[in-house]
Amino acid sequence: MKKNLYILLNMGIVLLFFSACKKDAVIDGRLSDPNINMTTYDYIKSNPRNLFDTTLIIIDRAEMKDVINASGTFFVPNDYTIGNYITLKQTEVRRKDARLNFTLDSLLKYSPQMLRDSMGMYCFKEKLTRDELSDPGALYQTNTSNIDLWVSLVEVSQYIVDGVITTKPKYIYLTKIIGAKDIVESSGVTYDPTKDAKQLDIKVLCQTTGLITTTGVVHVLSNSHNWSFKQPLN
């Protein structure tokens, strides 16, 4: 990703920081100034690795450039997340007819309103910076009518190394609540109040967080997320 980001600490990054960075950088995973002197739309368009090309195609088809730039916070679904959605849809249509295909072109045949509703659920009017978030988090209204998502900053017991890394990292999660909110025990075990596994909330990790553009806050969702929170059919 581009410089000036908060970056998700994974083990490879930790090992790299051990040999190349100062202790402060190891602890907070930050590369210096998170501010980017461009709009949110222009930032994701300028990504040198082209991780948001498909995302931008949908944004443009849905005529959402102004919506993205007007949002206080945009949890960006990258191309992988949309690819995951297409794969799930492909599986669905082939259950009906093995000769059928579902591609990006199929997705773009959706009405602009359907695309706006699906992408709009990642936009929030509030500026949800790390400093504003907490554990267990809170429910926020998205740009899509009648869709609220839970946003939290969760401390995890990972990457703690005696004498080197002593501060527990905190990750931002975006969660779609299914039915009642899941219960998380102190041991980390999570379950729905109904004890029905089909009612488990859909919790998505942000792999990059805390970018401040000239129009709002940007967090990038994990590659494993399914765009629009789509789940496989049982």
Secondary structure, 3 states (H helix, E strand, C coil): CCCCCEECCCHHHHHHHHHHCCHHHHHHCECCCCECCCCHHHHHHCCCCCCCHHHHHHHHHCCCHHHHHHCCEEEECCHHHHHHHHHHHHHHHHHHCCCCCCCHHHHHCCCHHHHHHHHHCCEECCCCCHHHCCCCCEEEEECCCCCEEEEEEEECCCCCECCCECCCCEEEEEEECCCCCCEECCCCCEECCCCCHHHCCEEEEEEEEEEECCCCEEEEECCCCCHHHCCCCC
